[in-house]
Amino acid sequence: MESVEIRGEYIKLDSLLKFAGVTETGGIAKEIIVHGAVKVNGEVCQMRGKKIRDGDLVEIEGVGEIRVKAARTEDR
């Protein structure tokens, strides 16, 4: 499982996949999401704009898992 630290309150699902290096472009991320290959907290999510927040677990079929962590306040 990989951990990704975000600086804001949330990151959109398609942006997370790109930021974490799962996909090279947002278009590829969109395709993966639309085809149902991504779960957020155990449920299939087909909304590319889904807000992913601190503590959320994103599972990508055939790739692995990403745990999202918010940056500590003093690091922002």
C-alpha positions as CSV (number, residue, x, y, z in Angstrom):
1,M,0.0,0.0,0.0
2,E,1.3,3.4,-0.9
3,S,0.6,6.6,1.1
4,V,0.0,9.9,-0.6
5,E,0.1,13.2,1.3
6,I,-2.1,16.0,0.2
7,R,-1.9,19.6,1.2
8,G,-5.5,20.7,0.8
9,E,-8.7,19.5,2.4
10,Y,-9.2,17.1,-0.5
11,I,-8.0,16.0,-4.0
12,K,-10.2,14.9,-6.8
13,L,-10.0,11.2,-7.7
14,D,-8.6,11.6,-11.2
15,S,-6.0,14.1,-10.0
16,L,-5.0,11.7,-7.2
17,L,-4.3,8.9,-9.8
18,K,-2.2,11.3,-11.8
19,F,-0.4,12.7,-8.7
20,A,0.4,9.3,-7.4
21,G,1.9,8.2,-10.7
22,V,-0.8,5.6,-11.4
23,T,-1.6,7.2,-14.7
24,E,0.4,9.6,-16.9
25,T,-2.6,11.8,-17.9
26,G,-5.9,12.9,-16.5
27,G,-7.6,11.3,-19.6
28,I,-6.2,7.9,-18.8
29,A,-7.3,8.3,-15.2
30,K,-10.8,9.2,-16.4
31,E,-11.0,6.0,-18.5
32,I,-9.9,3.8,-15.6
33,I,-12.5,5.4,-13.3
34,V,-15.3,5.3,-15.8
35,H,-14.7,1.6,-16.5
36,G,-15.2,0.8,-12.8
37,A,-11.6,-0.2,-12.0
38,V,-11.4,2.1,-8.9
39,K,-12.8,1.6,-5.5
40,V,-13.0,4.3,-2.8
41,N,-13.3,3.0,0.7
42,G,-14.4,-0.4,-0.6
43,E,-17.0,0.8,-3.1
44,V,-16.7,1.1,-6.9
45,C,-16.5,4.8,-7.7
46,Q,-17.1,6.1,-11.3
47,M,-17.0,9.8,-10.4
48,R,-13.7,11.2,-11.6
49,G,-14.4,14.4,-9.5
50,K,-15.0,12.5,-6.3
51,K,-13.4,14.4,-3.4
52,I,-10.8,12.2,-1.7
53,R,-10.0,13.2,1.8
54,D,-7.6,12.4,4.7
55,G,-7.9,8.7,5.6
56,D,-9.6,7.5,2.4
57,L,-8.4,4.3,0.8
58,V,-8.4,4.1,-3.0
59,E,-8.0,0.7,-4.6
60,I,-7.0,0.5,-8.3
61,E,-7.6,-2.9,-10.0
62,G,-4.4,-4.6,-11.0
63,V,-2.3,-1.8,-9.5
64,G,-2.7,-1.6,-5.7
65,E,-3.9,0.7,-3.0
66,I,-3.4,4.3,-2.0
67,R,-4.0,5.7,1.5
68,V,-4.5,9.4,1.5
69,K,-3.1,11.5,4.3
70,A,-3.5,15.2,4.9
71,A,-0.3,17.2,5.5
72,R,0.1,18.3,9.1
73,T,-1.1,21.9,9.7
74,E,2.5,23.2,10.4
75,D,3.6,21.6,7.1
76,R,1.1,23.5,5.0
